[in-house]
Amino acid sequence: MSLPRMRTFMEVYRQRSISAAARSLNLTQPAVSQHIAGLEVAVGRPLFERSPTGVIPTSAAEELALDIGDKLDAVEAALAAARARSMDITGVLQIVGHADFMAEILSERLLPLLQSGIKVRMHTGNGNMVASMLLEGHCDLGVSAHPVTDSRLKSERIYTSRVLPVASPQVVARLTSAPDFATAIREEPLLAYNLELSLVEPWLQKNRISVEGIVPAVVGQDLRAQRKLLTQGFGWSVMPEFLCQEHISNGQLMEIPSPIGTREIQYFLIWLPSALRKVRVAHARQTLLTMLRESENPPL
């Protein structure tokens, strides 16, 4: 089985479409169909069934994808990395992710890429936006706290942070001196990432505090803006430790004591496998994976 045929198979499998795979691979639809037909001869079984909206993998295709998918991605990434060592990798890299993570954690890890001549364009968005921008080809790499659920995308965990409930010292004093902590914190203004309380609700549930009826006073997907309000003595929030640790150290904020405990949040680097055929993207992906893992686990 040739590498081009396996690459074509995986693209059709992930896209569930001959035409979409052809566009991604810069091939004609007949060429993609020929690759699949040749692979079916080699396997001895049909790989796809036609449907009104594209193609449906057969059990043989599912088995083949399971066997070769990750291995093929690794081979292509290695080939791209090898090419990067001997080719000009300059150009534009498009990255999309959570605004506060990119500003506080990712930006300084971009320095090796910038020094190598790569120009970086940073876009902000939530988990759904990250997936859409990657799938539609508008961005090369994404960063999200939401694990990948679309089989067309790949991801690796790059960073883990504790998630802390925080407020100004005066608000924390008011909460901890209240006769009923759960009632007091529900009555205090809440600053949240979104209306779904995606960061706040898990902490409330873990600490057995009812979320019912809580409506945020402020909603915004850049938690640095909320951090400013908190330091001015307004309300409370739940945010990753990297966003508040400096302000806790200098006394502007305090961690609100959790009756039971805190939790963690994980961030993922996300990409479309076909994007790794671009030397620049493959090089950037590997560089960021290395830099971010080292930042999370610095040498002793």
Secondary structure, 3 states (H helix, E strand, C coil): CCHHHHHHHHHHHHHCCHHHHHHHHCCCHHHHHHHHHHHHHHHCCCCEEEECCEEEECHHHHHHHHHHHHHHHHHHHHHHHHHHCCCCCCEEEEEEECHHHHHHHHHHHHHHHHHCCEEEEEEECCHHHHHHHHHCCCCCEEEECCCCCCCCCEEEEEEEEEEEEEECHHHHHHHHHCCCHHHHHHHCCEEECCCCCCCHHHHHHHCCCCCCCCCCCEECCCHHHHHHHHHCCCCEEEEEHHHHHHHHHCCCCEECCCCCCCEEEEEEEEECHHHHHCHHHHHHHHHHHHHHHHHHCCCC
